[in-house]
Amino acid sequence: MGSDRFCLSCGVPLEADDIALYMKLISRMDRQFVCLDCLGSRLNCERQTLEKLIVYYRQSGRCVLFR
Ligand SMILES: [Zn+2]
C-alpha cells in the first residue's frame, strides 16, 4: 500500500487528489502514480492547470473519483 502513495518519478508523498486526477487523466488501472508536477510535465501543461481541474471535478460533483 505504502508505495502507492509516493510519486513514481520524484518520490514526493501524494495527496488523494493527485491520485484521483492521475486516474482521471491517465489510467484507472495503474497501481503507481505521479505527483502534479510530474503529471504536468508528462502532459506538457502547468501544475496550476491541473489544480484547477481538481477543483473543477470536485465542484462538478459528478466524478466518483472526487468526493
Ligand atoms: Zn513527482
PDB file of the backbone (N, CA, C, O) and the ligand in Angstrom, with CONECT records:
HET     ZN  A 101       1
ATOM      1  N   MET A   1       0.831  -1.206   0.000  1.00  0.00           N
ATOM      2  CA  MET A   1       0.000   0.000   0.000  1.00  0.00           C
ATOM      3  C   MET A   1       0.866   1.256   0.000  1.00  0.00           C
ATOM      4  O   MET A   1       0.659   2.171  -0.797  1.00  0.00           O
ATOM      5  N   GLY A   2       1.834   1.282   0.906  1.00  0.00           N
ATOM      6  CA  GLY A   2       2.618   2.500   1.102  1.00  0.00           C
ATOM      7  C   GLY A   2       3.229   3.050  -0.169  1.00  0.00           C
ATOM      8  O   GLY A   2       3.214   4.258  -0.401  1.00  0.00           O
ATOM      9  N   SER A   3       3.772   2.154  -1.000  1.00  0.00           N
ATOM     10  CA  SER A   3       4.475   2.645  -2.183  1.00  0.00           C
ATOM     11  C   SER A   3       3.530   3.280  -3.192  1.00  0.00           C
ATOM     12  O   SER A   3       3.971   4.010  -4.080  1.00  0.00           O
ATOM     13  N   ASP A   4       2.227   3.010  -3.064  1.00  0.00           N
ATOM     14  CA  ASP A   4       1.269   3.635  -3.960  1.00  0.00           C
ATOM     15  C   ASP A   4       1.121   5.122  -3.697  1.00  0.00           C
ATOM     16  O   ASP A   4       0.606   5.861  -4.536  1.00  0.00           O
ATOM     17  N   ARG A   5       1.567   5.549  -2.548  1.00  0.00           N
ATOM     18  CA  ARG A   5       1.274   6.903  -2.107  1.00  0.00           C
ATOM     19  C   ARG A   5       2.413   7.877  -2.379  1.00  0.00           C
ATOM     20  O   ARG A   5       2.377   9.020  -1.922  1.00  0.00           O
ATOM     21  N   PHE A   6       3.404   7.440  -3.105  1.00  0.00           N
ATOM     22  CA  PHE A   6       4.517   8.330  -3.426  1.00  0.00           C
ATOM     23  C   PHE A   6       4.669   8.438  -4.940  1.00  0.00           C
ATOM     24  O   PHE A   6       4.399   7.496  -5.686  1.00  0.00           O
ATOM     25  N   CYS A   7       5.111   9.619  -5.364  1.00  0.00           N
ATOM     26  CA  CYS A   7       5.286   9.834  -6.797  1.00  0.00           C
ATOM     27  C   CYS A   7       6.287   8.846  -7.377  1.00  0.00           C
ATOM     28  O   CYS A   7       7.383   8.668  -6.844  1.00  0.00           O
ATOM     29  N   LEU A   8       5.902   8.213  -8.464  1.00  0.00           N
ATOM     30  CA  LEU A   8       6.753   7.241  -9.131  1.00  0.00           C
ATOM     31  C   LEU A   8       8.021   7.899  -9.684  1.00  0.00           C
ATOM     32  O   LEU A   8       9.075   7.266  -9.748  1.00  0.00           O
ATOM     33  N   SER A   9       7.914   9.161 -10.079  1.00  0.00           N
ATOM     34  CA  SER A   9       9.040   9.840 -10.716  1.00  0.00           C
ATOM     35  C   SER A   9       9.976  10.523  -9.733  1.00  0.00           C
ATOM     36  O   SER A   9      11.195  10.376  -9.825  1.00  0.00           O
ATOM     37  N   CYS A  10       9.401  11.280  -8.780  1.00  0.00           N
ATOM     38  CA  CYS A  10      10.272  12.079  -7.916  1.00  0.00           C
ATOM     39  C   CYS A  10      10.160  11.717  -6.441  1.00  0.00           C
ATOM     40  O   CYS A  10      10.936  12.223  -5.630  1.00  0.00           O
ATOM     41  N   GLY A  11       9.206  10.847  -6.069  1.00  0.00           N
ATOM     42  CA  GLY A  11       9.177  10.318  -4.712  1.00  0.00           C
ATOM     43  C   GLY A  11       8.486  11.161  -3.664  1.00  0.00           C
ATOM     44  O   GLY A  11       8.499  10.800  -2.488  1.00  0.00           O
ATOM     45  N   VAL A  12       7.880  12.277  -4.051  1.00  0.00           N
ATOM     46  CA  VAL A  12       7.184  13.075  -3.039  1.00  0.00           C
ATOM     47  C   VAL A  12       5.888  12.362  -2.628  1.00  0.00           C
ATOM     48  O   VAL A  12       5.304  11.626  -3.424  1.00  0.00           O
ATOM     49  N   PRO A  13       5.438  12.582  -1.379  1.00  0.00           N
ATOM     50  CA  PRO A  13       4.170  11.982  -0.951  1.00  0.00           C
ATOM     51  C   PRO A  13       3.012  12.522  -1.778  1.00  0.00           C
ATOM     52  O   PRO A  13       2.991  13.699  -2.140  1.00  0.00           O
ATOM     53  N   LEU A  14       2.044  11.648  -2.076  1.00  0.00           N
ATOM     54  CA  LEU A  14       0.915  12.046  -2.913  1.00  0.00           C
ATOM     55  C   LEU A  14      -0.325  12.330  -2.074  1.00  0.00           C
ATOM     56  O   LEU A  14      -0.599  11.658  -1.079  1.00  0.00           O
ATOM     57  N   GLU A  15      -1.060  13.342  -2.504  1.00  0.00           N
ATOM     58  CA  GLU A  15      -2.385  13.600  -1.939  1.00  0.00           C
ATOM     59  C   GLU A  15      -3.400  12.704  -2.633  1.00  0.00           C
ATOM     60  O   GLU A  15      -3.159  12.213  -3.735  1.00  0.00           O
ATOM     61  N   ALA A  16      -4.538  12.497  -1.978  1.00  0.00           N
ATOM     62  CA  ALA A  16      -5.607  11.707  -2.592  1.00  0.00           C
ATOM     63  C   ALA A  16      -6.024  12.328  -3.926  1.00  0.00           C
ATOM     64  O   ALA A  16      -6.343  11.612  -4.875  1.00  0.00           O
ATOM     65  N   ASP A  17      -6.020  13.653  -3.993  1.00  0.00           N
ATOM     66  CA  ASP A  17      -6.414  14.348  -5.224  1.00  0.00           C
ATOM     67  C   ASP A  17      -5.428  14.096  -6.363  1.00  0.00           C
ATOM     68  O   ASP A  17      -5.822  13.983  -7.524  1.00  0.00           O
ATOM     69  N   ASP A  18      -4.143  14.011  -6.020  1.00  0.00           N
ATOM     70  CA  ASP A  18      -3.137  13.738  -7.048  1.00  0.00           C
ATOM     71  C   ASP A  18      -3.442  12.406  -7.724  1.00  0.00           C
ATOM     72  O   ASP A  18      -3.399  12.284  -8.948  1.00  0.00           O
ATOM     73  N   ILE A  19      -3.749  11.411  -6.892  1.00  0.00           N
ATOM     74  CA  ILE A  19      -4.037  10.072  -7.404  1.00  0.00           C
ATOM     75  C   ILE A  19      -5.333  10.070  -8.201  1.00  0.00           C
ATOM     76  O   ILE A  19      -5.421   9.446  -9.259  1.00  0.00           O
ATOM     77  N   ALA A  20      -6.342  10.775  -7.684  1.00  0.00           N
ATOM     78  CA  ALA A  20      -7.631  10.834  -8.374  1.00  0.00           C
ATOM     79  C   ALA A  20      -7.476  11.463  -9.754  1.00  0.00           C
ATOM     80  O   ALA A  20      -8.043  10.980 -10.734  1.00  0.00           O
ATOM     81  N   LEU A  21      -6.706  12.540  -9.818  1.00  0.00           N
ATOM     82  CA  LEU A  21      -6.525  13.206 -11.106  1.00  0.00           C
ATOM     83  C   LEU A  21      -5.740  12.329 -12.073  1.00  0.00           C
ATOM     84  O   LEU A  21      -6.045  12.271 -13.264  1.00  0.00           O
ATOM     85  N   TYR A  22      -4.734  11.652 -11.552  1.00  0.00           N
ATOM     86  CA  TYR A  22      -3.969  10.726 -12.386  1.00  0.00           C
ATOM     87  C   TYR A  22      -4.895   9.672 -12.983  1.00  0.00           C
ATOM     88  O   TYR A  22      -4.842   9.387 -14.180  1.00  0.00           O
ATOM     89  N   MET A  23      -5.737   9.103 -12.140  1.00  0.00           N
ATOM     90  CA  MET A  23      -6.674   8.080 -12.614  1.00  0.00           C
ATOM     91  C   MET A  23      -7.606   8.653 -13.674  1.00  0.00           C
ATOM     92  O   MET A  23      -7.918   8.000 -14.670  1.00  0.00           O
ATOM     93  N   LYS A  24      -8.039   9.882 -13.440  1.00  0.00           N
ATOM     94  CA  LYS A  24      -8.962  10.533 -14.362  1.00  0.00           C
ATOM     95  C   LYS A  24      -8.307  10.768 -15.728  1.00  0.00           C
ATOM     96  O   LYS A  24      -8.912  10.518 -16.771  1.00  0.00           O
ATOM     97  N   LEU A  25      -7.058  11.252 -15.701  1.00  0.00           N
ATOM     98  CA  LEU A  25      -6.412  11.696 -16.935  1.00  0.00           C
ATOM     99  C   LEU A  25      -5.592  10.602 -17.622  1.00  0.00           C
ATOM    100  O   LEU A  25      -5.476  10.588 -18.847  1.00  0.00           O
ATOM    101  N   ILE A  26      -5.032   9.700 -16.841  1.00  0.00           N
ATOM    102  CA  ILE A  26      -4.112   8.711 -17.428  1.00  0.00           C
ATOM    103  C   ILE A  26      -4.742   7.322 -17.464  1.00  0.00           C
ATOM    104  O   ILE A  26      -5.044   6.795 -18.534  1.00  0.00           O
ATOM    105  N   SER A  27      -4.933   6.742 -16.295  1.00  0.00           N
ATOM    106  CA  SER A  27      -5.465   5.379 -16.261  1.00  0.00           C
ATOM    107  C   SER A  27      -5.954   5.022 -14.872  1.00  0.00           C
ATOM    108  O   SER A  27      -5.291   5.317 -13.877  1.00  0.00           O
ATOM    109  N   ARG A  28      -7.091   4.399 -14.806  1.00  0.00           N
ATOM    110  CA  ARG A  28      -7.587   3.922 -13.508  1.00  0.00           C
ATOM    111  C   ARG A  28      -6.997   2.576 -13.164  1.00  0.00           C
ATOM    112  O   ARG A  28      -7.150   2.103 -12.037  1.00  0.00           O
ATOM    113  N   MET A  29      -6.326   1.950 -14.110  1.00  0.00           N
ATOM    114  CA  MET A  29      -5.790   0.615 -13.872  1.00  0.00           C
ATOM    115  C   MET A  29      -4.409   0.659 -13.239  1.00  0.00           C
ATOM    116  O   MET A  29      -3.952  -0.346 -12.696  1.00  0.00           O
ATOM    117  N   ASP A  30      -3.742   1.791 -13.295  1.00  0.00           N
ATOM    118  CA  ASP A  30      -2.382   1.880 -12.790  1.00  0.00           C
ATOM    119  C   ASP A  30      -2.336   1.705 -11.278  1.00  0.00           C
ATOM    120  O   ASP A  30      -3.265   2.076 -10.562  1.00  0.00           O
ATOM    121  N   ARG A  31      -1.250   1.141 -10.821  1.00  0.00           N
ATOM    122  CA  ARG A  31      -1.049   0.948  -9.390  1.00  0.00           C
ATOM    123  C   ARG A  31      -0.028   1.938  -8.829  1.00  0.00           C
ATOM    124  O   ARG A  31       0.118   2.077  -7.614  1.00  0.00           O
ATOM    125  N   GLN A  32       0.667   2.616  -9.724  1.00  0.00           N
ATOM    126  CA  GLN A  32       1.627   3.612  -9.282  1.00  0.00           C
ATOM    127  C   GLN A  32       1.295   4.932  -9.951  1.00  0.00           C
ATOM    128  O   GLN A  32       0.825   4.968 -11.088  1.00  0.00           O
ATOM    129  N   PHE A  33       1.546   6.010  -9.234  1.00  0.00           N
ATOM    130  CA  PHE A  33       1.069   7.312  -9.681  1.00  0.00           C
ATOM    131  C   PHE A  33       2.183   8.341  -9.610  1.00  0.00           C
ATOM    132  O   PHE A  33       3.233   8.102  -9.014  1.00  0.00           O
ATOM    133  N   VAL A  34       1.934   9.496 -10.232  1.00  0.00           N
ATOM    134  CA  VAL A  34       2.905  10.583 -10.147  1.00  0.00           C
ATOM    135  C   VAL A  34       2.239  11.829  -9.559  1.00  0.00           C
ATOM    136  O   VAL A  34       1.016  11.968  -9.596  1.00  0.00           O
ATOM    137  N   CYS A  35       3.052  12.724  -9.023  1.00  0.00           N
ATOM    138  CA  CYS A  35       2.550  13.949  -8.421  1.00  0.00           C
ATOM    139  C   CYS A  35       2.107  14.933  -9.507  1.00  0.00           C
ATOM    140  O   CYS A  35       2.304  14.691 -10.698  1.00  0.00           O
ATOM    141  N   LEU A  36       1.516  16.029  -9.083  1.00  0.00           N
ATOM    142  CA  LEU A  36       1.000  17.007 -10.051  1.00  0.00           C
ATOM    143  C   LEU A  36       2.110  17.586 -10.914  1.00  0.00           C
ATOM    144  O   LEU A  36       1.917  17.816 -12.108  1.00  0.00           O
ATOM    145  N   ASP A  37       3.266  17.821 -10.316  1.00  0.00           N
ATOM    146  CA  ASP A  37       4.375  18.384 -11.088  1.00  0.00           C
ATOM    147  C   ASP A  37       4.817  17.433 -12.205  1.00  0.00           C
ATOM    148  O   ASP A  37       5.009  17.844 -13.349  1.00  0.00           O
ATOM    149  N   CYS A  38       4.971  16.162 -11.850  1.00  0.00           N
ATOM    150  CA  CYS A  38       5.415  15.180 -12.839  1.00  0.00           C
ATOM    151  C   CYS A  38       4.310  14.898 -13.861  1.00  0.00           C
ATOM    152  O   CYS A  38       4.581  14.692 -15.044  1.00  0.00           O
ATOM    153  N   LEU A  39       3.074  14.893 -13.389  1.00  0.00           N
ATOM    154  CA  LEU A  39       1.944  14.722 -14.310  1.00  0.00           C
ATOM    155  C   LEU A  39       1.903  15.887 -15.298  1.00  0.00           C
ATOM    156  O   LEU A  39       1.657  15.701 -16.490  1.00  0.00           O
ATOM    157  N   GLY A  40       2.147  17.084 -14.783  1.00  0.00           N
ATOM    158  CA  GLY A  40       2.173  18.269 -15.628  1.00  0.00           C
ATOM    159  C   GLY A  40       3.231  18.181 -16.707  1.00  0.00           C
ATOM    160  O   GLY A  40       2.970  18.510 -17.864  1.00  0.00           O
ATOM    161  N   SER A  41       4.437  17.733 -16.337  1.00  0.00           N
ATOM    162  CA  SER A  41       5.483  17.654 -17.357  1.00  0.00           C
ATOM    163  C   SER A  41       5.192  16.530 -18.336  1.00  0.00           C
ATOM    164  O   SER A  41       5.559  16.621 -19.508  1.00  0.00           O
ATOM    165  N   ARG A  42       4.540  15.473 -17.874  1.00  0.00           N
ATOM    166  CA  ARG A  42       4.170  14.382 -18.782  1.00  0.00           C
ATOM    167  C   ARG A  42       3.115  14.835 -19.785  1.00  0.00           C
ATOM    168  O   ARG A  42       3.158  14.472 -20.961  1.00  0.00           O
ATOM    169  N   LEU A  43       2.163  15.636 -19.297  1.00  0.00           N
ATOM    170  CA  LEU A  43       1.073  16.094 -20.155  1.00  0.00           C
ATOM    171  C   LEU A  43       1.398  17.422 -20.825  1.00  0.00           C
ATOM    172  O   LEU A  43       0.609  17.952 -21.607  1.00  0.00           O
ATOM    173  N   ASN A  44       2.585  17.951 -20.501  1.00  0.00           N
ATOM    174  CA  ASN A  44       3.024  19.210 -21.070  1.00  0.00           C
ATOM    175  C   ASN A  44       2.078  20.355 -20.723  1.00  0.00           C
ATOM    176  O   ASN A  44       1.709  21.148 -21.590  1.00  0.00           O
ATOM    177  N   CYS A  45       1.690  20.438 -19.454  1.00  0.00           N
ATOM    178  CA  CYS A  45       0.853  21.540 -19.005  1.00  0.00           C
ATOM    179  C   CYS A  45       1.285  21.984 -17.608  1.00  0.00           C
ATOM    180  O   CYS A  45       2.068  21.308 -16.941  1.00  0.00           O
ATOM    181  N   GLU A  46       0.770  23.115 -17.188  1.00  0.00           N
ATOM    182  CA  GLU A  46       1.160  23.699 -15.910  1.00  0.00           C
ATOM    183  C   GLU A  46       0.529  22.967 -14.738  1.00  0.00           C
ATOM    184  O   GLU A  46      -0.582  22.446 -14.847  1.00  0.00           O
ATOM    185  N   ARG A  47       1.230  22.931 -13.633  1.00  0.00           N
ATOM    186  CA  ARG A  47       0.663  22.383 -12.400  1.00  0.00           C
ATOM    187  C   ARG A  47      -0.626  23.119 -12.020  1.00  0.00           C
ATOM    188  O   ARG A  47      -1.590  22.513 -11.550  1.00  0.00           O
ATOM    189  N   GLN A  48      -0.619  24.440 -12.235  1.00  0.00           N
ATOM    190  CA  GLN A  48      -1.807  25.249 -11.932  1.00  0.00           C
ATOM    191  C   GLN A  48      -3.030  24.770 -12.697  1.00  0.00           C
ATOM    192  O   GLN A  48      -4.139  24.740 -12.164  1.00  0.00           O
ATOM    193  N   THR A  49      -2.817  24.398 -13.945  1.00  0.00           N
ATOM    194  CA  THR A  49      -3.916  23.891 -14.767  1.00  0.00           C
ATOM    195  C   THR A  49      -4.510  22.635 -14.138  1.00  0.00           C
ATOM    196  O   THR A  49      -5.727  22.458 -14.100  1.00  0.00           O
ATOM    197  N   LEU A  50      -3.632  21.771 -13.647  1.00  0.00           N
ATOM    198  CA  LEU A  50      -4.085  20.526 -13.034  1.00  0.00           C
ATOM    199  C   LEU A  50      -4.838  20.810 -11.735  1.00  0.00           C
ATOM    200  O   LEU A  50      -5.843  20.165 -11.433  1.00  0.00           O
ATOM    201  N   GLU A  51      -4.339  21.784 -10.972  1.00  0.00           N
ATOM    202  CA  GLU A  51      -5.024  22.132  -9.723  1.00  0.00           C
ATOM    203  C   GLU A  51      -6.423  22.671 -10.007  1.00  0.00           C
ATOM    204  O   GLU A  51      -7.369  22.394  -9.270  1.00  0.00           O
ATOM    205  N   LYS A  52      -6.539  23.438 -11.078  1.00  0.00           N
ATOM    206  CA  LYS A  52      -7.868  23.943 -11.456  1.00  0.00           C
ATOM    207  C   LYS A  52      -8.780  22.799 -11.879  1.00  0.00           C
ATOM    208  O   LYS A  52      -9.978  22.812 -11.597  1.00  0.00           O
ATOM    209  N   LEU A  53      -8.212  21.820 -12.552  1.00  0.00           N
ATOM    210  CA  LEU A  53      -9.001  20.651 -12.962  1.00  0.00           C
ATOM    211  C   LEU A  53      -9.543  19.911 -11.742  1.00  0.00           C
ATOM    212  O   LEU A  53     -10.698  19.485 -11.727  1.00  0.00           O
ATOM    213  N   ILE A  54      -8.703  19.762 -10.726  1.00  0.00           N
ATOM    214  CA  ILE A  54      -9.136  19.096  -9.494  1.00  0.00           C
ATOM    215  C   ILE A  54     -10.316  19.846  -8.888  1.00  0.00           C
ATOM    216  O   ILE A  54     -11.319  19.239  -8.515  1.00  0.00           O
ATOM    217  N   VAL A  55     -10.193  21.162  -8.792  1.00  0.00           N
ATOM    218  CA  VAL A  55     -11.278  21.982  -8.256  1.00  0.00           C
ATOM    219  C   VAL A  55     -12.533  21.812  -9.099  1.00  0.00           C
ATOM    220  O   VAL A  55     -13.643  21.701  -8.578  1.00  0.00           O
ATOM    221  N   TYR A  56     -12.333  21.795 -10.418  1.00  0.00           N
ATOM    222  CA  TYR A  56     -13.467  21.654 -11.328  1.00  0.00           C
ATOM    223  C   TYR A  56     -14.204  20.335 -11.101  1.00  0.00           C
ATOM    224  O   TYR A  56     -15.426  20.308 -10.955  1.00  0.00           O
ATOM    225  N   TYR A  57     -13.438  19.241 -11.073  1.00  0.00           N
ATOM    226  CA  TYR A  57     -14.071  17.925 -10.907  1.00  0.00           C
ATOM    227  C   TYR A  57     -14.757  17.823  -9.556  1.00  0.00           C
ATOM    228  O   TYR A  57     -15.842  17.256  -9.431  1.00  0.00           O
ATOM    229  N   ARG A  58     -14.095  18.391  -8.539  1.00  0.00           N
ATOM    230  CA  ARG A  58     -14.636  18.350  -7.201  1.00  0.00           C
ATOM    231  C   ARG A  58     -15.968  19.112  -7.138  1.00  0.00           C
ATOM    232  O   ARG A  58     -16.937  18.637  -6.547  1.00  0.00           O
ATOM    233  N   GLN A  59     -15.999  20.283  -7.746  1.00  0.00           N
ATOM    234  CA  GLN A  59     -17.204  21.113  -7.673  1.00  0.00           C
ATOM    235  C   GLN A  59     -18.317  20.569  -8.563  1.00  0.00           C
ATOM    236  O   GLN A  59     -19.497  20.750  -8.261  1.00  0.00           O
ATOM    237  N   SER A  60     -17.953  19.913  -9.643  1.00  0.00           N
ATOM    238  CA  SER A  60     -18.978  19.364 -10.525  1.00  0.00           C
ATOM    239  C   SER A  60     -19.737  18.245  -9.814  1.00  0.00           C
ATOM    240  O   SER A  60     -20.920  18.020 -10.069  1.00  0.00           O
ATOM    241  N   GLY A  61     -19.027  17.541  -8.907  1.00  0.00           N
ATOM    242  CA  GLY A  61     -19.677  16.510  -8.107  1.00  0.00           C
ATOM    243  C   GLY A  61     -20.089  15.288  -8.890  1.00  0.00           C
ATOM    244  O   GLY A  61     -20.780  14.416  -8.363  1.00  0.00           O
ATOM    245  N   ARG A  62     -19.671  15.210 -10.151  1.00  0.00           N
ATOM    246  CA  ARG A  62     -20.111  14.102 -10.990  1.00  0.00           C
ATOM    247  C   ARG A  62     -19.127  12.950 -11.019  1.00  0.00           C
ATOM    248  O   ARG A  62     -19.497  11.804 -11.276  1.00  0.00           O
ATOM    249  N   CYS A  63     -17.880  13.265 -10.756  1.00  0.00           N
ATOM    250  CA  CYS A  63     -16.871  12.220 -10.870  1.00  0.00           C
ATOM    251  C   CYS A  63     -16.748  11.453  -9.553  1.00  0.00           C
ATOM    252  O   CYS A  63     -16.579  12.054  -8.492  1.00  0.00           O
ATOM    253  N   VAL A  64     -16.833  10.138  -9.626  1.00  0.00           N
ATOM    254  CA  VAL A  64     -16.759   9.316  -8.412  1.00  0.00           C
ATOM    255  C   VAL A  64     -15.372   9.361  -7.781  1.00  0.00           C
ATOM    256  O   VAL A  64     -15.208   9.012  -6.612  1.00  0.00           O
ATOM    257  N   LEU A  65     -14.378   9.788  -8.547  1.00  0.00           N
ATOM    258  CA  LEU A  65     -13.024   9.835  -8.007  1.00  0.00           C
ATOM    259  C   LEU A  65     -12.825  11.018  -7.068  1.00  0.00           C
ATOM    260  O   LEU A  65     -11.931  11.003  -6.222  1.00  0.00           O
ATOM    261  N   PHE A  66     -13.663  12.043  -7.219  1.00  0.00           N
ATOM    262  CA  PHE A  66     -13.514  13.250  -6.403  1.00  0.00           C
ATOM    263  C   PHE A  66     -14.726  13.421  -5.497  1.00  0.00           C
ATOM    264  O   PHE A  66     -15.779  13.892  -5.927  1.00  0.00           O
ATOM    265  N   ARG A  67     -14.561  13.034  -4.251  1.00  0.00           N
ATOM    266  CA  ARG A  67     -15.673  13.211  -3.327  1.00  0.00           C
ATOM    267  C   ARG A  67     -15.172  13.738  -2.000  1.00  0.00           C
ATOM    268  O   ARG A  67     -15.965  13.954  -1.083  1.00  0.00           O
TER     269      ARG A  67
HETATM  270 ZN    ZN A 101       6.703  13.812  -8.912  1.00  0.00          ZN2+
END
